[in-house]
Amino acid sequence: MNQKLTSILVLGGWSPGPLNHLKYCLRRRCLFLEPSIPMPPVGCLWLLDWTVLAIVIVVALELWGFHRLILFSSRTAFLVPTLIVIVILLILTLRLSVALVVRKSISKAINIAMNHMERNNIAVIVGFSWGGGVVAEMLVRGIVGGADQSAALLIAPTTALISRISMGRDPASIVRVEERLRVHVFHGNYDRFFCPHADRWAHSGVSFHLCEDNHTFLSQYSRHTLKETLINLVETHNHNDNS
């Protein structure tokens, strides 16, 4: 008699990290669903949005207007001040554009995840790196981690980096989880670039794990702990489904 596979939704990052190891170890008991999600600046999926087109048009119009302004100012004494204003406006436009693209990409990734969750009985949603940041935002919105919702496993979620780029708030600082054993967050002790503020999870109520590792979780102990945590979440889900 064939055993029914438990569905796991995977939201990946800029590299596979420990995900391939987890998928291999649980291949006989779990069905891993890993949709493509917008992940700037990697890939092209994040480019397929009207926001990006609008930004390109705005920047093109600005450059055209600046060109005309420079031509006019070159015949006056206002050339240098004009150039300074132009540079400042371009920097502001580009900075706001990057923040907007990241926010839109997060929202689109959440919509993709929710579509899969509606069509499948997802036991656990696993997010690594960028994907972990997406799952963290889903926690804030109350989409996962609740008593009757999918459990969550966040591996090196880049919430601090994403919030800084998107000019928003860090989900780790504001999320409050009631079902502690249904939400696990793993951070590497040496992951200071992608996850510089792991301590922000201190008051979130999640099960927090700080490992002696870097962003990609390559150590054998870290991967063993991740595997055991995921197995426990899967078994808890299956027990609740059968009871």
C-alpha positions as CSV (number, residue, x, y, z in Angstrom):
1,M,0.0,0.0,0.0
2,N,1.5,3.3,-1.0
3,Q,2.0,5.9,1.7
4,K,0.5,9.3,1.1
5,L,3.1,11.9,0.8
6,T,2.9,15.0,3.0
7,S,3.0,18.3,1.0
8,I,5.7,20.8,1.8
9,L,5.8,24.2,0.2
10,V,9.3,25.6,-0.4
11,L,10.2,29.2,-1.0
12,G,13.8,29.4,-1.9
13,G,16.5,32.0,-1.9
14,W,19.4,33.2,-4.0
15,S,21.1,29.8,-3.5
16,P,19.8,26.3,-2.6
17,G,21.5,26.4,0.8
18,P,20.2,23.4,2.9
19,L,17.1,22.9,0.8
20,N,18.4,20.2,-1.5
21,H,19.6,18.2,1.6
22,L,16.2,18.5,3.2
23,K,14.4,17.4,0.0
24,Y,16.7,14.4,-0.4
25,C,16.3,13.3,3.2
26,L,12.5,13.5,3.2
27,R,12.0,12.4,-0.4
28,R,10.2,9.2,0.5
29,R,7.7,10.8,2.9
30,C,7.1,14.3,1.5
31,L,6.1,16.0,-1.7
32,F,8.0,19.2,-2.1
33,L,6.4,22.0,-4.1
34,E,8.8,24.7,-5.0
35,P,7.2,27.4,-7.2
36,S,9.2,30.1,-8.9
37,I,8.9,33.4,-7.0
38,P,10.0,37.0,-7.8
39,M,13.5,37.4,-6.3
40,P,15.2,40.6,-7.3
41,P,17.9,41.0,-8.6
42,V,18.0,37.3,-9.5
43,G,16.0,35.9,-12.5
44,C,13.4,37.7,-14.6
45,L,10.1,37.0,-12.9
46,W,10.3,40.2,-10.8
47,L,10.6,42.2,-14.1
48,L,7.2,41.0,-15.2
49,D,5.3,43.6,-13.4
50,W,3.7,46.9,-14.5
51,T,5.5,48.6,-11.6
52,V,8.9,48.0,-13.3
53,L,7.5,49.3,-16.6
54,A,6.2,52.4,-14.9
55,I,9.6,53.0,-13.2
56,V,11.4,52.7,-16.6
57,I,9.0,55.2,-18.1
58,V,9.4,57.7,-15.2
59,V,13.2,57.5,-15.3
60,A,13.3,57.9,-19.1
61,L,11.1,61.0,-18.8
62,E,13.3,62.4,-16.0
63,L,16.4,61.8,-18.1
64,W,14.8,63.6,-21.1
65,G,13.7,66.5,-18.9
66,F,17.2,66.7,-17.3
67,H,18.8,66.7,-20.7
68,R,16.6,69.7,-21.8
69,L,17.3,71.4,-18.5
70,I,21.1,71.0,-18.8
71,L,21.0,72.4,-22.4
72,F,19.1,75.5,-21.0
73,S,21.3,75.9,-17.9
74,S,24.6,75.6,-19.9
75,R,23.8,79.1,-21.3
76,T,23.3,80.5,-17.8
77,A,25.2,80.6,-14.5
78,F,23.0,77.9,-13.0
79,L,24.7,74.8,-14.6
80,V,26.4,73.5,-11.5
81,P,23.4,73.9,-9.1
82,T,21.2,72.3,-11.8
83,L,23.5,69.3,-12.1
84,I,23.5,68.9,-8.3
85,V,19.7,68.9,-8.2
86,I,19.5,66.5,-11.1
87,V,21.9,64.0,-9.4
88,I,19.9,64.2,-6.1
89,L,16.6,63.7,-7.9
90,L,18.0,60.7,-9.8
91,I,19.3,59.1,-6.7
92,L,16.0,59.6,-4.9
93,T,14.1,58.2,-7.8
94,L,16.3,55.1,-8.1
95,R,16.2,54.5,-4.3
96,L,12.4,54.7,-4.1
97,S,12.1,52.5,-7.2
98,V,14.2,49.7,-5.7
99,A,12.1,49.8,-2.5
100,L,8.9,49.6,-4.5
101,V,10.2,46.7,-6.7
102,V,11.1,44.7,-3.5
103,R,7.8,45.4,-1.9
104,K,5.9,44.3,-5.0
105,S,8.0,41.2,-5.3
106,I,7.3,40.2,-1.7
107,S,3.5,40.7,-2.3
108,K,3.6,38.6,-5.5
109,A,5.6,35.8,-3.8
110,I,3.0,35.7,-1.0
111,N,0.2,35.5,-3.6
112,I,1.9,32.6,-5.4
113,A,2.4,30.8,-2.0
114,M,-1.2,31.3,-1.1
115,N,-2.4,29.9,-4.4
116,H,-0.5,26.7,-3.7
117,M,-1.8,26.6,-0.2
118,E,-5.4,26.8,-1.4
119,R,-4.9,23.9,-3.9
120,N,-2.9,21.6,-1.6
121,N,-3.0,20.5,2.0
122,I,0.4,22.1,3.0
123,A,1.8,20.7,6.2
124,V,4.8,23.0,6.4
125,I,6.0,26.0,4.5
126,V,9.8,26.2,4.4
127,G,11.4,29.5,3.5
128,F,15.2,29.9,3.0
129,S,17.0,33.3,2.7
130,W,14.7,35.5,0.5
131,G,12.0,32.9,0.8
132,G,12.4,33.1,4.6
133,G,11.7,36.8,4.4
134,V,8.6,36.1,2.4
135,V,7.4,33.6,5.0
136,A,8.1,36.1,7.8
137,E,5.8,38.6,6.1
138,M,3.2,35.8,5.9
139,L,3.5,35.4,9.7
140,V,2.9,39.1,10.2
141,R,-0.2,38.9,8.1
142,G,-1.5,35.8,9.9
143,I,-1.4,33.5,6.9
144,V,0.8,30.7,8.4
145,G,1.8,29.5,11.9
146,G,-1.6,29.5,13.5
147,A,-3.4,26.5,15.1
148,D,-5.3,25.6,11.9
149,Q,-2.7,26.8,9.5
150,S,0.5,25.4,7.9
151,A,3.5,25.3,10.2
152,A,6.5,27.4,9.2
153,L,10.2,26.7,9.1
154,L,12.3,29.8,8.4
155,I,16.0,29.2,7.5
156,A,18.2,32.3,7.6
157,P,15.3,34.7,6.7
158,T,16.7,37.9,5.4
159,T,14.1,40.1,7.1
160,A,16.6,42.8,8.2
161,L,18.2,43.1,4.7
162,I,14.8,43.2,2.9
163,S,13.3,45.7,5.3
164,R,16.3,48.0,4.8
165,I,16.1,47.8,1.0
166,S,12.3,48.1,0.9
167,M,12.4,51.0,3.5
168,G,9.9,49.1,5.6
169,R,9.7,47.5,9.1
170,D,11.4,44.2,10.0
171,P,8.8,41.5,10.4
172,A,11.1,39.9,13.1
173,S,10.5,43.0,15.3
174,I,6.7,43.0,15.1
175,V,5.5,39.4,14.6
176,R,3.9,37.7,17.6
177,V,3.3,34.0,17.4
178,E,0.9,32.2,19.7
179,E,1.7,28.6,18.5
180,R,5.4,28.5,19.4
181,L,6.0,24.9,18.4
182,R,4.5,25.5,14.9
183,V,7.0,28.2,13.9
184,H,10.8,27.6,13.9
185,V,13.4,30.2,12.9
186,F,17.0,29.2,12.3
187,H,19.9,31.7,12.0
188,G,23.6,31.2,11.6
189,N,25.8,32.8,14.2
190,Y,28.3,33.9,11.5
191,D,25.6,35.3,9.1
192,R,26.3,39.0,9.7
193,F,25.7,40.3,6.2
194,F,22.4,38.8,5.2
195,C,20.9,38.5,8.7
196,P,22.6,41.1,10.9
197,H,19.8,41.4,13.5
198,A,18.8,37.8,14.4
199,D,18.2,39.1,18.0
200,R,15.0,40.8,16.8
201,W,13.2,37.5,17.0
202,A,13.6,37.5,20.7
203,H,10.1,38.7,21.6
204,S,8.3,37.1,18.6
205,G,7.3,33.9,20.4
206,V,8.8,31.6,17.8
207,S,11.1,28.6,18.5
208,F,14.4,30.3,17.8
209,H,17.6,28.3,16.9
210,L,21.0,30.0,16.6
211,C,23.5,27.6,15.0
212,E,27.3,27.8,14.6
213,D,27.0,28.3,10.9
214,N,26.8,30.8,8.1
215,H,24.0,31.8,5.7
216,T,24.0,28.7,3.6
217,F,23.9,26.2,6.6
218,L,26.6,23.8,5.4
219,S,27.6,22.2,8.7
220,Q,26.4,18.7,9.3
221,Y,25.0,19.5,12.7
222,S,22.9,22.4,11.4
223,R,21.5,20.3,8.6
224,H,20.7,17.4,11.0
225,T,18.9,19.8,13.3
226,L,16.9,21.3,10.4
227,K,16.0,17.8,9.2
228,E,14.8,16.7,12.6
229,T,12.8,19.9,13.1
230,L,11.1,19.4,9.7
231,I,10.3,15.8,10.4
232,N,8.7,16.7,13.8
233,L,6.6,19.4,12.1
234,V,5.5,16.8,9.4
235,E,4.7,14.2,12.0
236,T,2.7,16.6,14.1
237,H,0.7,17.6,11.1
238,N,0.0,14.0,10.1
239,H,-1.0,13.1,13.7
240,N,-3.5,16.0,13.8
241,D,-4.9,15.0,10.4
242,N,-5.5,11.5,11.6
243,S,-7.0,12.3,15.0
